[in-house]
Amino acid sequence: YLPKCSISCNTGECVNMNTCDCSKTKFRGPYCNEYYKAKKVTWFNITIIIISIILTLITLFCMLGICLNRNAPKIKAASYNFLLIILVGIIFNNIYLIFLTTSENTIKTCTHIYLFNNLGFSLIYGSIFVKTLRIYIINNKNAYIKKDKILYIILMTILLYHLFTTSIWIVSDNIKVNHKYTINSEEYTACEYPLWSKLSTILNLSLLFIDISLSYVNRNINKKFRESLSTPVYVYVISSIFMDIINIDYGAKQYIFDACLMIINTIVILYFIFISKYFKIFYSYFNGSKEITSKSTLVITTNDLFGKSNGSRSFHN
C-alpha cells in the first residue's frame, strides 16, 4: 500500500489517501500551503497598555498642576495654553500606543494608527515650534505682540494638514493592508500608506529642524524662564531616523520598536517640559520664595526673558 494524494502536499509528506503531514515544514493546512500567522507578543501588549494608562494618568496630573500653578512665572513664560495643548497631544500618543497592540492590522486600524500618531505630533511639536517662534519674534522684531492668533493659526494649519490628508486617503481608499512574510515564513499584515505620507514625514522633520535653528538663536534667554524644548525635538529626530533603519530589518515586530520609541519620546516630553518645571516651582515654594504669585498671570515682559538690555516689550499669554 502506497499513500496517494491527488493534490500535491507541496513541502509536506503524503502519509495517507489525500492526507498530508506538514509537521516537518513551516506551513500548515490540508496541503501544507498555508502560512502560520505571526502573532503579537501578548505580555508585551499588556505591558504597553499598562504603560499607556500610567502615562495618561501622569498627563492628567500634569494638566491639574498647570491649572493650579498658572500664576507661576515659569508657567506663564512657557504659555499656559500651549502647555495644555501639548498634554492633549500626549494623550493622542497614548491612544496610538493602544492601537499598536491590536492583534491584526486592518485598514481601520492602520487609519487610526496614522491619524493619532500625527495628531499627537501636530499638537506636541507644533506647540513647541510656535512657543519657540514666539520667543524669537519677541527677541528680534522689537514689537509689542498684541495677539496670539497667528501662532494658533500656524498650529491649526499643521493639525488640519494631517486631518485633511488622512481624510483624502480614507475617501480615495489609499490606505492599504499588505500581507507580508517573516524570515520564518510566518504571515503578518502591514499598513501601507500612499507616497504622500513620505511628504508628510519630510514636512514634519522640516518643522523640527526649523525649531532647532530657532532654539539656537534663542539660546541667550534668561535661565529663569528657559525651557528644555530642544531636547524632545532632538530625541524625536533621532528616533525617527532610527525607525527608518529598523523598518528595513524587521517586519512583524516593527510595532515593538514603534511603541518603545513613542514611550521614550513621551517620557522625555513629560520630564523636560513639565516634571522638571514642577520641581523648580515646588522647590521655590518650599523655600519661601514669592515667585509663584509675584506677577500678573497675563504679562511676562521681555526684560524678564532676556534682561533689561532688550527693552520693555510685553510677553502675553
C-alpha positions, 0 to 999 in steps of 0.5 A: 500500500502506497499513500496517494494524494491527488493534490500535491502536499507541496513541502509536506509528506503524503502519509495517507489517501489525500492526507498530508503531514506538514509537521516537518515544514513551516506551513500548515493546512490540508496541503501544507500551503498555508502560512502560520500567522505571526502573532503579537507578543501578548505580555508585551501588549499588556505591558504597553497598555499598562504603560499607556494608562500610567502615562495618561494618568501622569498627563492628567496630573500634569494638566491639574498642576498647570491649572493650579500653578498658572500664576507661576512665572515659569508657567506663564513664560512657557504659555499656559495654553500651549502647555495644555495643548501639548498634554492633549497631544500626549494623550493622542500618543497614548491612544496610538500606543493602544492601537499598536497592540491590536492583534491584526492590522486592518485598514481601520486600524492602520487609519487610526494608527496614522491619524493619532500618531500625527495628531499627537505630533501636530499638537506636541511639536507644533506647540513647541515650534510656535512657543519657540517662534514666539520667543524669537519674534519677541527677541528680534522684531522689537514689537509689542505682540498684541495677539496670539492668533497667528501662532494658533493659526500656524498650529491649526494649519499643521493639525488640519494638514494631517486631518485633511490628508488622512481624510483624502486617503480614507475617501480615495481608499489609499490606505492599504493592508499588505500581507507580508512574510517573516524570515520564518515564513510566518504571515503578518499584515502591514499598513501601507500608506500612499507616497504622500505620507513620505511628504508628510514625514519630510514636512514634519522633520522640516518643522523640527529642524526649523525649531532647532535653528530657532532654539539656537538663536534663542539660546541667550534667554534668561535661565529663569524662564528657559525651557528644555524644548530642544531636547524632545525635538532632538530625541524625536529626530533621532528616533525617527531616523532610527525607525527608518533603519529598523523598518528595513530589518524587521517586519512583524515586530516593527510595532515593538520598536514603534511603541518603545520609541513613542514611550521614550519620546513621551517620557522625555516630553513629560520630564523636560517640559513639565516634571522638571518645571514642577520641581523648580516651582515646588522647590521655590515654594518650599523655600519661601520664595514669592515667585509663584504669585509675584506677577500678573498671570497675563504679562511676562515682559521681555526684560524678564526673558532676556534682561533689561538690555532688550527693552520693555516689550510685553510677553502675553499669554 
